[in-house]
Amino acid sequence: METIFVSIVSVCTFANLFMKEKILHIASEMFLIIGFKSVTMDDIAKKSGISKKTIYAHFNNKTALVGAVTDFLFETVRKGVDLIHKQEQNPIVELFEIKRFVMKHLKDEKSSPQYQLQKYYPKIYSSLKHKQFDVMQELIKENLEKGIHQKLYRPTVDIDFIARIYFHGVVGIKDKDLFPLQNYSMKTLMTYYLEYHLRGICTKKGIQELENQL
């Protein structure tokens, strides 16, 4: 009897986890394509083929769902970036691979989700930005050190400064007031910014590798 009870509990737990993952996946897609503010809980329920009551069984309100989605997206991207980083490619190739991976998972950000997140969910945005900063600082510093060692980057660059300015730029190009989405796709902006970043720190050898990637 006890074994049967444990099995039933395990099945229920798995079903709950599966449903929660399903909601997160669908909500993530909708938030990125349409926007955090624009998508309603009714929209998510309809797209998921489940009742709104089921969503509320897993997330108390929309703010809780938005927080869970941003954590989910952050972890998805972080794990993917870690895998690319572990491949030990040359640092310029690594940055382009990361750009391609991030753009694939963030749907080109046509709805400017960062803008909506910052405006309507400032606490969630601030928490996410701090986590992104910590991860990106470590990644870019290692990338810079490797590039200097391989003579692709100039040995005189200030690693801490460049890592910070890189993060500031990546965040800044997502400002839709400065870079209207009708004029620039996020893919275009990321490519322009990556080229801008690398041309400022590369040696002649590094510029040749950059040209190959472009």
C-alpha positions, -999 to +999 in steps of 0.1 A: +000+000+000+028+024+009+046+017-024+014+024-043+009+057-024+045+068-031+040+059-068+008+080-070+026+109-053+055+106-078+031+106-108+012+137-095+045+155-088+057+148-123+024+159-138+026+192-119+062+198-130+053+190-166+023+214-165+045+241-149+072+237-175+045+238-203+032+271-189+067+286-186+076+276-222+044+290-237+045+322-216+081+327-225+074+326-262+044+349-259+062+374-237+092+376-260+071+379-292+042+401-279+056+417-248+054+413-210+027+439-206+007+431-237+001+394-229-027+385-205-032+354-184-063+347-206-040+348-236-016+323-220-045+300-209-060+300-244-026+293-261-018+266-236-052+249-240-057+250-202-079+270-178-067+302-162-074+284-129-047+259-137-022+287-143-030+303-110-025+269-093+012+272-102+016+310-102-002+333-078-005+362-102+009+375-134+039+392-116+049+358-102+046+343-137+067+371-152+094+365-125+094+328-131+097+333-169+126+357-166+144+332-143+136+305-168+149+324-197+180+336-178+189+300-169+183+287-204+206+313-219+232+310-192+235+272-197+237+276-234+264+303-231+283+281-207+284+252-232+297+275-259+323+289-235+335+254-226+342+246-263+374+267-259+371+284-293+391+315-301+375+345-282+362+363-314+345+331-327+331+326-291+314+360-291+298+355-324+286+320-314+271+335-282+254+362-302+238+337-325+227+315-296+211+344-277+193+358-307+179+323-315+164+320-280+153+356-276+132+357-308+150+388-321+131+408-294+107+424-319+084+434-290+111+451-270+104+429-239+132+445-219+115+479-223+082+465-210+098+446-183+117+477-171+086+499-172+059+476-157+080+452-136+109+473-124+118+450-094+120+419-116+140+439-142+165+451-116+170+416-102+175+402-137+199+429-147+221+423-116+223+385-124+231+393-161+258+417-150+275+391-127+275+364-154+285+386-182+314+402-163+330+368-156+325+357-192+338+388-209+368+391-186+378+355-194+372+363-231+394+394-229+422+375-211+422+347-236+421+372-265+451+390-251+470+357-246+462+347-282+473+382-295+439+388-309+432+417-285+456+445-276+476+438-244+469+474-231+431+471-228+417+476-193+399+443-188+376+455-160+366+487-178+360+469-212+339+442-195+317+469-178+313+490-209+305+459-230+276+451-206+264+487-206+264+487-244+245+454-247+218+467-224+218+502-240+211+490-276+179+475-263+165+510-255+138+514-281+138+552-278+174+553-289+172+524-314+136+522-327+127+486-337+112+498-370+147+511-379+169+483-364+162+447-357+179+433-326+199+410-347+213+440-367+220+459-335+238+430-319+260+425-350+268+463-352+276+465-315+298+433-315+318+447-345+321+481-327+333+464-296+359+442-313+373+469-336+381+489-305+402+462-288+415+439-316+451+437-329+457+433-367+455+396-362+422+400-344+408+423-371+415+396-397+395+371-376+367+396-372+365+402-409+363+364-414+333+363-390+316+392-406 
